[in-house]
Amino acid sequence: VVLARPQWGFDWEEARQRGLDIVVALDTSKSMLARDIVPSRLQRAKLAALDLLKQARTDRVGLVAFAGTAFLQCPLSLDDEAFRQSVEALDVSIMPQGGTAFADAIQTARSAFKEKNENHKVLVLFSDGEDHDGNAVEVAKDAAKEGIVIFTVGVGTPKGEVLRVPDNKGGMDFMRDENGQAVSS
């Protein structure tokens, strides 16, 4: 009986723990269609976001989709399935404006952290790194002053690739600029 260490009664002990509030910002610009990373940069980033969800078991997660502008696709929540469905719904046609605006993504993520709690605030930004906005560094510094830690994850290879998009006939064609030249990312 002594080896089983029987105990009678109980003691209340309050344990405080700071969780994480994680916002994933995922680049949905057309450059994410490049296939220098198989199956594509966008698909690889989506898989990485879902892998992050597996690691964040008891943490709240949210999703920001961005290209030339940004919006909160999934607010911070403990609902893993809502986050998963929001990630799976992302594609390059979801944003009305092309390009890549990191500042808008960071600003939208900042607004997702509107609750004043003791949780650590984390922004994980997945992109191929082609920023078309000039004030991303200043906005990131402002976010850091609010206690938001930003992790950037580059998706793609340094060499890049010529972008291919579906054409009108169901095949694939190169994405072209205003001069008719194939666009490389």
N, C-alpha and C positions, 0 to 999 in steps of 0.2 A: 504494500500500500504506500509506503514511504517513497518508493521509486516512481510512482505515478504522480507524485507531488500534488495531491488534492488541495483545492483551495475553496474557501467559503467566502461569500460576500463579494463585493465589487468596489472599485474606485472609479470615479468619473475623472477623466483626464481629457482636456480639450487640446486638440492638436491643430495648429494653424499651418496651412500650406498655401504657397502662392503658385497658382497655375500659370499656364501660358495662354495668351490670346494670340493665335497665329492667323495672319491674313496672307493668303497666297495670291500674288498678282501674276497673271499669266498673259504673256504677249500673244495677241491673236492677229498680228499684222500678216500680210501676205508673204513676207520674207520667211515666216515660220513654216511655209510649205516646202522649203528646200529639203531635199532628201540626202544631204550629205551625212545626216544621222538617220539611220533606218528605224522606223518606216518614214518619219518626217520629224522635223524639229518640234512641231506642235504636238504630235502624238507622243514623242519622247518626253516632252515637258509635262503633258497630261499624266503620263505613267509615273513620273517622278512626284507629281503632286499627290497622286493616290498612294504612293509609297510613303510619303510624308504623313498622310492621314493615318496609316497603320501605326506609325511611331507615336502619334499624338493621341493616345488612347483616352486620356482623361482631360485633355485640353480642348478649348473651344477653337474651331477653325472657321474661316470665312474665305470668300473668293472674290477677287477683282479681275474682271476681263478688261484688257486695254489694247488699244492700237493708237489711232490719232486722238482718241479721247478715252475715257475710262468710266466704268460703272460697277457698282457693287452687285455682283451676280448672286452671291450667297452671303447673308450677314453672319456674324460670329454666332456659332451654335455648337452644341454638343451632338447634334444630329448628323452622324456620319453619312447616312444615306442621302440626305439633302445635299451635302457637299459633293458626294460622289456623282450624283445626277447632274449637278451644276457643272462639274468638270467635264463630264462626258458630253454635255450639250455644246461645249465650246467648239467653234470653228472660225475660219477667217471671215466669214460673211456676217458674223454676229455684230460687228462694230460698223456704224455708218460712215465713219471717217477713217481713211487709210493713214499709214505712217506709224510711228512709234513715239509716244509721249510719256516718258518716265515720270515727269513732274505730275501729270494728271493721275497716273497710277498711284503715286505716293500720297497725293492729296486725298484721293478716294479712300485709300487704306486708312489714312489718319481719321477720316470721318467715321470709319467703321469701328474705331476704338472710342466711341463717344461715351461709353460707360466709364465712370470714375470708380475703378476698383484697384485692388492691389496686384492684379495679375501682371506678369511680364508681357510687354507688347512686342511682337515680332512680325516683321514683314519679310516674306520670302518672295523675291522677284525673279521669275523665269523669263528670259528673253534671249534673242540672238545678238543683242547689244547694239543695234543700229538705232541710236537715239536721234530723233528729228526735232527735239525741243532743247532749248538752250539753258533753262534754269533748273534742271534736275538736281544739281549739286546743292543749290541754295535751299530747295524744298527738302532735300534729304537732311541737311543740317538742322532745319527747323524741326523736322520730325525727331531727330536725335535729341534735341532739347526737351522734347515732350516724353522722352524715355523709350522711344521706339527704336528697336535694333533692326537694321536692314541687312539681310543676306541676299546677295545677288548670285544667281546661277546662270551661267552662260550655256546656251544650247546651240551646238553647231561646231564646225571645224574652222580653223583659221583660213583655210583655202577657200571655203564657201562652195557655192554651186550656182549654176544658172537656174532661175526659177521656172517651173513648169506649172501651167494651170489648165483646167479643162477647157476645151474649145466648144464651139456651137455644135459640132458634129459628134460629140461624145468621146473624142480623142483627147490627146494632150498637145499643147503648144507652149512655146516659150512666152513668158510674160515680157512685154515690150514697153519701152519708155516712149515718150512723145515723138522721138526721132525714129522709131521703129527698131531700135537696137534691143537685143535680148538683155534682160536685167539680171545681173549677178548679185548674189547676196553673200 
